[in-house]
Amino acid sequence: MAEWRALKNIDPHCFACGQGNSHGLHMRFFSNGERVKSRLVIPDHLRGWHTLVHGGVLATILDEAMSWAAIHLTGHFILTQEMTVRFKKPVHIGEEIRVQSFVNERVSPKKAGLKAEICNMSGDVCAESSGLFALFTTEDFIRKDLVPAHMLEAMNESMWRSA
Ligand SMILES: CCCCCCCC(=O)SCCNC(=O)CCNC(=O)[C@H](O)C(C)(C)COP(=O)(O)OP(=O)(O)OC[C@H]1O[C@@H](n2cnc3c(N)ncnc32)[C@H](O)[C@@H]1OP(=O)(O)O
C-alpha cells in the first residue's frame, strides 16, 4: 500500500476544508490511493445539545470525506447526489475525531457509491455514512459552470486517479 500523502486544498472559503474560513472546520485530507482520511477537533461554536457536536456538522464531515475520496480516488469532479448517516455514539466538542472514506462501488461510469466513518480516539465508530456521487469529467464539470475552471485545473493536477 502506498504512503499517505497530503491532498491539496483548493478553495480557501469552503466551510469544511477551506483553510481561510474563520467559521469552518479547516479539514485537511490525506490519501494512500485506496482511502482518504482526516482528523480534527470540532470548535465550540458548532455544538448542538450541550457539549455534543451537532449531527448536521458530523454529516458535513462525512459528506466532505466521501467527496474528497470520490474526487481523488476516481479522478472525477463530483456532486453529492444522496447520502445516509447513522449516528452511533455521541461526539463531544473539543474531542479529537478521525474520519476515513473510500469508494465502495463503481455503480456506473457516471456514478459511484462511497462510504465514510468517524471514530473517536478510543477507536469507537461514532457515525457512518453511505453516499451516491455523480462523477463528471473536467470538461462536463466546467460546462456546468459551478466552480471556476482555474480551481478545477489546480485540483486536477493533484488527483490520485487510482480507482
Ligand atoms: C474539494 C471540495 C469538495 C466539496 C464537495 C461538497 C459536496 C457537495 O456538497 S455537492 C453540493 C450538494 N449536491 C448538489 O448540489 C447536487 C444537486 N443535484 C444535481 O445536480 C443532480 O441531481 C445530480 C447531477 C447529482 C444528479 O443528476 P441525475 O439525476 O443523475 O441527472 P439529471 O437530473 O438527469 O441531470 C441533471 C443535469 O446534469 C447532467 N449530468 C448529471 N450527471 C452527470 C454526469 N455524471 N456527467 C455529466 N453530466 C451529468 C445531466 O446531463 C443534466 O444536464 P442538463 O440539465 O443540461 O440536461
The ligand as a MOL file (V3000), in Angstrom:
LIG
                    3D

  0  0  0     0  0            999 V3000
M  V30 BEGIN CTAB
M  V30 COUNTS 57 59 0 0 0
M  V30 BEGIN ATOM
M  V30 1 C -12.9430 19.6550 -2.6390 0
M  V30 2 C -14.3110 20.1820 -2.3030 0
M  V30 3 C -15.3390 19.1010 -2.1780 0
M  V30 4 C -16.6500 19.6860 -1.7800 0
M  V30 5 C -17.7340 18.6630 -2.0050 0
M  V30 6 C -19.0290 19.0770 -1.4230 0
M  V30 7 C -20.0340 18.1100 -1.9530 0
M  V30 8 C -21.3570 18.8000 -2.0740 0
M  V30 9 O -21.8860 19.2440 -1.0950 0
M  V30 10 S -22.0360 18.9870 -3.6100 0
M  V30 11 C -23.4480 20.0060 -3.2440 0
M  V30 12 C -24.6700 19.1940 -2.9500 0
M  V30 13 N -25.1040 18.4940 -4.1270 0
M  V30 14 C -25.7110 19.1300 -5.1610 0
M  V30 15 O -25.8900 20.3340 -5.1850 0
M  V30 16 C -26.1440 18.2590 -6.2890 0
M  V30 17 C -27.5070 18.6930 -6.8560 0
M  V30 18 N -28.0600 17.6470 -7.7280 0
M  V30 19 C -27.7690 17.5770 -9.0500 0
M  V30 20 O -27.1530 18.4550 -9.6400 0
M  V30 21 C -28.2680 16.3470 -9.7850 0
M  V30 22 O -29.3410 15.7740 -9.0610 0
M  V30 23 C -27.1400 15.3010 -9.9720 0
M  V30 24 C -26.1350 15.8160 -11.0040 0
M  V30 25 C -26.4450 14.9890 -8.6540 0
M  V30 26 C -27.6780 14.0080 -10.4250 0
M  V30 27 O -28.4100 14.2260 -11.5190 0
M  V30 28 P -29.1270 12.9730 -12.2420 0
M  V30 29 O -30.4250 12.7350 -11.5830 0
M  V30 30 O -28.1990 11.8360 -12.3420 0
M  V30 31 O -29.2160 13.5060 -13.6140 0
M  V30 32 P -30.2460 14.5410 -14.1880 0
M  V30 33 O -31.0760 15.2470 -13.1460 0
M  V30 34 O -30.9170 13.7820 -15.2390 0
M  V30 35 O -29.1870 15.5590 -14.7860 0
M  V30 36 C -29.0860 16.8930 -14.3950 0
M  V30 37 C -28.1190 17.5190 -15.3720 0
M  V30 38 O -26.7920 17.1420 -15.0490 0
M  V30 39 C -26.1850 16.3880 -16.1160 0
M  V30 40 N -25.4610 15.2960 -15.5030 0
M  V30 41 C -25.8900 14.5230 -14.4920 0
M  V30 42 N -24.9200 13.6600 -14.1480 0
M  V30 43 C -23.8750 13.9170 -14.9720 0
M  V30 44 C -22.5830 13.3890 -15.0930 0
M  V30 45 N -22.1650 12.4340 -14.2390 0
M  V30 46 N -21.7560 13.8700 -16.0520 0
M  V30 47 C -22.1750 14.8480 -16.8760 0
M  V30 48 N -23.3960 15.4260 -16.7880 0
M  V30 49 C -24.2400 14.9550 -15.8490 0
M  V30 50 C -27.3210 15.9160 -16.9630 0
M  V30 51 O -26.9100 15.7470 -18.3000 0
M  V30 52 C -28.3020 17.0750 -16.8140 0
M  V30 53 O -27.8890 18.1530 -17.6250 0
M  V30 54 P -28.9770 19.1080 -18.3070 0
M  V30 55 O -29.7190 19.7730 -17.1610 0
M  V30 56 O -28.1560 20.0400 -19.1340 0
M  V30 57 O -29.8460 18.1780 -19.0860 0
M  V30 END ATOM
M  V30 BEGIN BOND
M  V30 1 1 1 2
M  V30 2 1 2 3
M  V30 3 1 3 4
M  V30 4 1 4 5
M  V30 5 1 5 6
M  V30 6 1 6 7
M  V30 7 1 7 8
M  V30 8 2 8 9
M  V30 9 1 8 10
M  V30 10 1 10 11
M  V30 11 1 11 12
M  V30 12 1 12 13
M  V30 13 1 13 14
M  V30 14 2 14 15
M  V30 15 1 14 16
M  V30 16 1 16 17
M  V30 17 1 17 18
M  V30 18 1 18 19
M  V30 19 2 19 20
M  V30 20 1 19 21
M  V30 21 1 21 22
M  V30 22 1 21 23
M  V30 23 1 23 24
M  V30 24 1 23 25
M  V30 25 1 23 26
M  V30 26 1 26 27
M  V30 27 1 27 28
M  V30 28 2 28 29
M  V30 29 1 28 30
M  V30 30 1 28 31
M  V30 31 1 31 32
M  V30 32 2 32 33
M  V30 33 1 32 34
M  V30 34 1 32 35
M  V30 35 1 35 36
M  V30 36 1 36 37
M  V30 37 1 37 38
M  V30 38 1 37 52
M  V30 39 1 38 39
M  V30 40 1 39 40
M  V30 41 1 39 50
M  V30 42 1 40 41
M  V30 43 1 40 49
M  V30 44 2 41 42
M  V30 45 1 42 43
M  V30 46 1 43 44
M  V30 47 2 43 49
M  V30 48 1 44 45
M  V30 49 2 44 46
M  V30 50 1 46 47
M  V30 51 2 47 48
M  V30 52 1 48 49
M  V30 53 1 50 51
M  V30 54 1 50 52
M  V30 55 1 52 53
M  V30 56 1 53 54
M  V30 57 2 54 55
M  V30 58 1 54 56
M  V30 59 1 54 57
M  V30 END BOND
M  V30 END CTAB
M  END
